[in-house]
Amino acid sequence: MVGPPYDCLENPLGVVRLSFDKAVASGSDPTSLDGKDWGAVDLSRGFLFYQGGLSQVPILDEKTIHYLQPNTLVRLRVMIQDMLGNEFYAGAYKDGDVWRTNKYTDAFQYQPEGMSADMRIWERQLFYCVPVPGQNGWAGELCDAVDTRVMDLAFQEREKRRRVDDEADDEMDMQIPENGVRGSPGANKMRESGQTSKCSQSEGPVTESCFSHFKEPNALDQSLSCLVKIYDSSDSEVKLNDVFEFASVFTFDYDHQGDVSEMDELADDFSEDVSARFPTIKVPCLHCLVHRTFKSGFSTQPISNGGYENFVLLLYFVLLSLEFSFEYLICLNIQLTSHAVKIVREGLLGYLSDILGNDGLAAHFMLLHLLSKVHGRVDCFAVGKLSLNLTGFSKESASIFVSQLTDAIRSLVPFTQTMSLTVENLNAASLSPRKDYVTNRLITGVLQVPDGSHFCIDETLLDAGTLNFVGVDNARVLKELIESQKVMYDFKYYKIEVAADIQLLILSEGKSNILPADLVVPFLPSSAVCNQAVPKEALEAWRWYLASVRALPHSIDPEMQKVVENDLVTARQSNRNLGSQEFSRLPTMGRLMSLSYGETSLSLT
C-alpha cells in the first residue's frame, strides 16, 4: 500500500490545497467556504492526535528555529498577550478556470492579475502571543510525555481493531505509513544535531526583585514571541491571557511595518491601513491549523480516540505507587478511588508540613490554598478564591523558609511568580498592562498572567518609606486583585477591569496592611531545614493531583445546603462580628476540603 499524497509535517499547505480541490470538485461553492473546514483541519487533527503525529511535530523555540523550514508544521505553547483584531485576505481566487485558496498562508500559490470579480476576501483573527509568564520547565515536558503515552495507547488500540477488521486494515494502510507517521527531514536533522522536540523552557530563578525578569515586549530577544493567525474560530473561543498550543504553518521574517504583502494591497479597499494596526517588530508568524487550550498548565481537551481528559491522566501518576498499569485503569472505566486520593493527599500534606518546618496547621491551609480557584462571580465577589497570609516571619526565618517554600510551590504548580514587595519596587513597577497608542500595542504588566497562576508575595523586606503616585496606584491594583480577582488594564483614557484567577500567598512579619488576605494564619515552625528527598513519581502524582482536583466539578445537594445554612445562622448568633466575608470563606473552605479527598459533593463526613 502507498502512503497519503501529502506530507502533514513538511507540506501542510499541500493538505490544505488538496482538500480544497476535493471540496470544489465535489460540488461545494468555493466562494462560500470561508469559515468552514473543507477537510484540512480534520486531516491535520487525525494525523496529530489519532495517528501519533504530535510527537513528530517540532516545537518552535530559540534553538529549533535555526533548523525549521518555512511552510512546515510546527507547534508552540504560548499565552495570548494581545488581540490585534481581524485581518482581511484574499481567501479564494481563480487561476484561469481553476479555483485556488490562500488560506493558512500569506503568499499566493499562483499570482493573479490584480483584483478580479472572482476573488473572495475572507477574514482571520490575529493574536500576539508570548511564552507563558512564569511557566516552569517541568509543566511542558510532563504534558508532552503524557501526550505521547496516551496517543501511543490510542494507536495500539487502533492497530488491534485493524487486525480484526480487514476493511479497516485497508483504510489504515492508505493513511498511515509503516511506522505510524511520516518522518520529517527537518525533525530528523534536529535529532541528528542533538536537538530534541521537548520543551526547552527552563525554570527561572527567583530574583530579589519581582520585576527584573520582565522584558520590554517590543525588544528582540530569544523569547520567541509570535503572531498567530487563527481561522474559523468564534470571538469567544480565544480570549486574552488564555494559554494555547498551536499546531501551525510556520513562516518567518514577518514584518507588518515592512513591505505590505500583495494580498494586503489587493484587500486594501476592504479595510483600513493594515500595517498601522500591528506591532513594529519582526517575529515568526504562525497560521494555525489546530489549537487546544490549557488550563492550570494542562490540556483540558481530548487528545486520544477515547477522549480521556487531564483528570484521567492524573490516575497514571497517582496509581503508579499502587502498581496499576494505565491500560488496567482504562479497563476499570477510569474511576478514581478514594484510597488512591488519600495516599496522594497524605503524601503531599507531609511534604508541605516538612517544607513549613513541621507546622501541620499551616500545611493544611496551604493545601486548601493551592486547590482554590475562582469558579463563579456574584456581583463584585469572586467565589472560590482563598488567598493566604502566613504571618510571624522574622528576617532570619524568612531567609530560610521563603526560598524553601517558593521552590516547593514551583515544583508543584505550572505557573508561578515570586514578588518581593518593597517601597522601591512598588514605586517603579508596571503591574497593570497598558495600551500604547503609538505602536497600537498592549504593553504587558507583571499581573498579565494566565488563569491558575500562583503569586508568592514576600512582604518581609518591606521597610518604612514614601510611595509616589505609581506606588500608590500599584498598591491599589494589588488590593483590587486580592479582594475581587480583577486586574485594571490602563487604556490611557479609561481603564478596564479584566477578570483574573490568581492564587495569592503573602509572607509577612505581621498581618499585611496592603494585601487583606482571606486567611491569616500564624506560621509556627518547629524545625528549620527540609531534608526530605522526594521521589520523581510522587512529585508527578502531586502535580496531577493539584491540577486535576482543581478542575473537578463540585455541588451541594439541597439537604446539605440546609445544613450549611443552619450552621451559618448558628455561627452568626454566637458571634455577631461575623460578616459577609466570613460567610463566604467558610463554605469555600468546606468545598475545598471535600475536593481535597476527590469528592464532588459536600458531605458531613
Helices and strands as residue ranges (DSSP letters): H 12-25, G 30-32, H 40-45, I 46-50, G 54-56, G 64-66, E 73-95, E 98-101, E 120-130, H 137-164, H 166-175, H 185-192, E 226-230, E 243-255, H 262-266, G 268-270, G 274-277, E 282-295, E 298-299, H 310-318, G 320-322, H 326-331, H 338-355, H 360-371, E 376-378, E 381-383, E 388-391, H 395-412, E 416-420, H 423-428, E 434-436, E 441-443, E 453-458, H 469-484, E 486-490, E 495-499, E 502-507, E 519-522, H 536-551, H 558-574, H 580-596
